[in-house]
């Protein structure tokens, strides 16, 4: 009976993730295509959430035996690498297309910080959710 409950919970999480994650990615990319200055923080935060969440889902699917710590580390690290690659993308736009995506170093550091804060946020939310479910079962 408990394995049926856990399978049902896993199905709910998977269904919710499959519904919300693509929406979050579309919203984040839409914000990325705008040149509105104040939206940049939100775009990077949501991007960090989407990348880390997606990574947690992928790792849970492919390697369910992996420890929570290692899964969270992979999610955080992947978010950091993709954030850095995004900043290179912005630099290329500025250098070759004469845009102003990176006005200064502070902007770049704030972008990377928001990426990582988004990752930490979703990792904490997912971990607290997991702990709550475990405590509820006990």
BAKOLLUM-619554 format. One record per residue (C-alpha): residue number from 0; residue in three letters; x, y, z. Coordinates in steps of 0.1 Angstrom, whole numbers, always signed. Layout:
! BAKOLLUM-619554
REC  num  residu      X      Y      Z
REC  NUM     ALA      X      Y      Z
...
END
This chain:
! BAKOLLUM-619554
REC  num  residu      X      Y      Z
REC    0     UNK     +0     +0     +0
REC    1     UNK    +28    +25     +8
REC    2     UNK    +46    +18    -25
REC    3     UNK    +13    +26    -43
REC    4     UNK    +11    +59    -23
REC    5     UNK    +47    +68    -32
REC    6     UNK    +41    +59    -69
REC    7     UNK    +10    +82    -68
REC    8     UNK    +30   +110    -52
REC    9     UNK    +57   +105    -78
REC   10     UNK    +31   +107   -106
REC   11     UNK    +17   +139    -91
REC   12     UNK    +51   +155    -89
REC   13     UNK    +60   +144   -124
REC   14     UNK    +27   +157   -138
REC   15     UNK    +30   +190   -119
REC   16     UNK    +66   +193   -130
REC   17     UNK    +58   +186   -166
REC   18     UNK    +30   +212   -165
REC   19     UNK    +49   +240   -146
REC   20     UNK    +85   +236   -158
REC   21     UNK    +79   +243   -195
REC   22     UNK    +57   +273   -186
REC   23     UNK    +85   +286   -164
REC   24     UNK   +110   +281   -192
REC   25     UNK    +88   +299   -217
REC   26     UNK    +82   +328   -193
REC   27     UNK   +120   +330   -186
REC   28     UNK   +129   +330   -222
REC   29     UNK   +102   +356   -230
REC   30     UNK   +117   +379   -203
REC   31     UNK   +152   +373   -217
REC   32     UNK   +140   +386   -251
REC   33     UNK   +128   +418   -236
REC   34     UNK   +152   +447   -230
REC   35     UNK   +134   +459   -199
REC   36     UNK   +160   +466   -173
REC   37     UNK   +142   +456   -141
REC   38     UNK   +130   +423   -156
REC   39     UNK   +166   +411   -158
REC   40     UNK   +168   +400   -121
REC   41     UNK   +135   +381   -124
REC   42     UNK   +146   +364   -156
REC   43     UNK   +178   +352   -140
REC   44     UNK   +161   +341   -108
REC   45     UNK   +134   +321   -127
REC   46     UNK   +161   +307   -151
REC   47     UNK   +180   +294   -121
REC   48     UNK   +148   +279   -107
REC   49     UNK   +140   +262   -141
REC   50     UNK   +175   +249   -146
REC   51     UNK   +179   +234   -111
REC   52     UNK   +144   +220   -110
REC   53     UNK   +148   +204   -144
REC   54     UNK   +181   +189   -134
REC   55     UNK   +166   +175   -102
REC   56     UNK   +138   +159   -122
REC   57     UNK   +163   +144   -148
REC   58     UNK   +186   +130   -121
REC   59     UNK   +157   +116   -101
REC   60     UNK   +145    +99   -133
REC   61     UNK   +178    +86   -146
REC   62     UNK   +196    +79   -113
REC   63     UNK   +170    +74    -85
REC   64     UNK   +196    +59    -62
REC   65     UNK   +218    +90    -62
REC   66     UNK   +219   +108    -28
REC   67     UNK   +199   +139    -23
REC   68     UNK   +231   +159    -16
REC   69     UNK   +247   +149    -48
REC   70     UNK   +215   +155    -68
REC   71     UNK   +213   +190    -53
REC   72     UNK   +250   +196    -60
REC   73     UNK   +245   +186    -97
REC   74     UNK   +215   +209   -100
REC   75     UNK   +234   +238    -84
REC   76     UNK   +265   +232   -105
REC   77     UNK   +245   +229   -138
REC   78     UNK   +227   +262   -130
REC   79     UNK   +261   +279   -124
REC   80     UNK   +276   +266   -157
REC   81     UNK   +245   +275   -177
REC   82     UNK   +245   +310   -160
REC   83     UNK   +281   +315   -170
REC   84     UNK   +274   +304   -206
REC   85     UNK   +245   +328   -207
REC   86     UNK   +268   +357   -197
REC   87     UNK   +292   +347   -225
REC   88     UNK   +262   +349   -248
REC   89     UNK   +254   +384   -236
REC   90     UNK   +291   +394   -241
REC   91     UNK   +290   +381   -277
REC   92     UNK   +259   +401   -283
REC   93     UNK   +276   +432   -269
REC   94     UNK   +308   +427   -288
REC   95     UNK   +296   +417   -322
REC   96     UNK   +261   +433   -324
REC   97     UNK   +268   +464   -303
REC   98     UNK   +240   +458   -279
REC   99     UNK   +242   +467   -242
REC  100     UNK   +233   +435   -224
REC  101     UNK   +263   +438   -200
REC  102     UNK   +267   +474   -191
REC  103     UNK   +292   +466   -164
REC  104     UNK   +307   +439   -142
REC  105     UNK   +282   +446   -114
REC  106     UNK   +254   +436   -138
REC  107     UNK   +271   +404   -147
REC  108     UNK   +277   +395   -111
REC  109     UNK   +241   +403   -101
REC  110     UNK   +229   +381   -130
REC  111     UNK   +250   +351   -118
REC  112     UNK   +239   +357    -82
REC  113     UNK   +203   +357    -92
REC  114     UNK   +208   +324   -112
REC  115     UNK   +223   +308    -81
REC  116     UNK   +197   +322    -57
REC  117     UNK   +170   +307    -80
REC  118     UNK   +187   +273    -78
REC  119     UNK   +191   +275    -41
REC  120     UNK   +155   +285    -37
REC  121     UNK   +141   +256    -56
REC  122     UNK   +165   +231    -41
REC  123     UNK   +154   +242     -6
REC  124     UNK   +117   +241    -16
REC  125     UNK   +120   +206    -30
REC  126     UNK   +141   +194     +0
REC  127     UNK   +116   +208    +25
REC  128     UNK    +87   +192     +5
REC  129     UNK   +106   +159     +6
REC  130     UNK   +112   +161    +43
REC  131     UNK    +75   +171    +50
REC  132     UNK    +63   +141    +30
REC  133     UNK    +87   +118    +49
REC  134     UNK    +76   +132    +83
REC  135     UNK    +39   +128    +72
REC  136     UNK    +45    +91    +65
REC  137     UNK    +62    +84    +98
END
